[in-house]
Amino acid sequence: MIVRILGDGMYEVGEADLPALERLDEQMGEAIDHQDEETFAQALADLIGKVRQLGSPVPPGDMEPESDLVVPHEGSSLHEVKTLLEQQD
């Protein structure tokens, strides 16, 4: 699976590591639903850290397929991410 962290790059993450990423993604979603900026910020930081820890960087210019998962850039606010998600609907 290819995970893109906006403003950082792409990482190849193994299928066995997906449940850990999905749990953090769910925490971010719940924080957005509850307008909990603090929990959102922590879950985002944890998710980015986990992708970097578990994933292997994809070299720039590598012609990998599109990202399977896109993670907001470090420091994104709950409001920014919520606005982006609403634009995709």
C-alpha positions in Angstrom: 0.0 0.0 0.0 1.3 3.5 -0.9 0.6 6.2 1.7 1.2 9.8 0.8 1.9 12.4 3.5 1.1 15.7 2.0 4.2 17.9 1.9 6.5 15.0 2.8 6.3 12.2 0.3 5.1 8.7 -0.3 5.8 5.6 1.8 5.2 1.9 1.0 3.5 0.2 4.0 3.0 -3.5 4.3 -0.5 -5.0 4.5 0.2 -6.4 7.9 0.7 -2.8 9.2 -2.6 -1.5 8.0 -4.7 -2.2 11.1 -2.5 0.1 13.2 -2.9 2.9 10.6 -6.6 2.3 10.3 -7.1 2.7 14.1 -5.3 6.0 14.0 -7.3 7.1 11.0 -10.5 6.2 12.8 -9.4 8.3 15.8 -8.9 11.2 13.5 -12.4 10.7 12.0 -14.0 10.6 15.5 -12.1 13.7 16.6 -13.4 15.5 13.5 -16.9 14.4 14.2 -16.7 15.6 17.8 -14.8 18.8 16.9 -12.0 17.7 19.2 -8.9 19.6 18.0 -6.6 18.2 20.7 -7.4 14.6 20.0 -7.3 15.3 16.2 -3.8 16.8 16.4 -2.5 13.9 18.5 -4.0 11.3 16.2 -2.6 13.0 13.1 0.9 13.2 14.7 0.7 9.6 15.7 -0.5 8.5 12.2 2.3 10.4 10.5 4.9 9.0 12.9 3.5 5.4 12.4 3.7 5.8 8.6 7.3 7.0 8.8 8.1 4.2 11.3 6.5 1.3 9.4 6.9 2.5 5.8 9.7 2.6 3.4 10.1 5.9 1.6 9.3 5.8 -2.1 12.1 7.6 -4.0 11.1 10.9 -5.6 10.2 10.5 -9.2 9.4 6.8 -8.8 6.5 5.9 -11.1 4.5 4.2 -8.4 0.7 4.0 -8.8 -1.4 6.6 -7.1 -1.5 6.7 -3.3 -4.0 4.4 -1.6 -4.2 6.7 1.4 -3.4 10.4 1.7 -2.6 11.8 5.1 -2.8 15.5 5.8 0.5 17.4 6.3 2.0 17.8 9.7 0.3 20.5 11.7 -2.9 20.5 9.7 -5.8 21.8 11.7 -9.1 20.0 12.2 -10.8 22.8 10.3 -8.5 22.4 7.3 -9.0 18.7 7.1 -12.7 18.9 7.6 -12.9 21.5 4.8 -10.9 19.2 2.4 -13.1 16.2 3.2 -16.3 18.2 2.6 -14.9 19.4 -0.8 -14.4 15.7 -1.8 -18.0 14.7 -1.1 
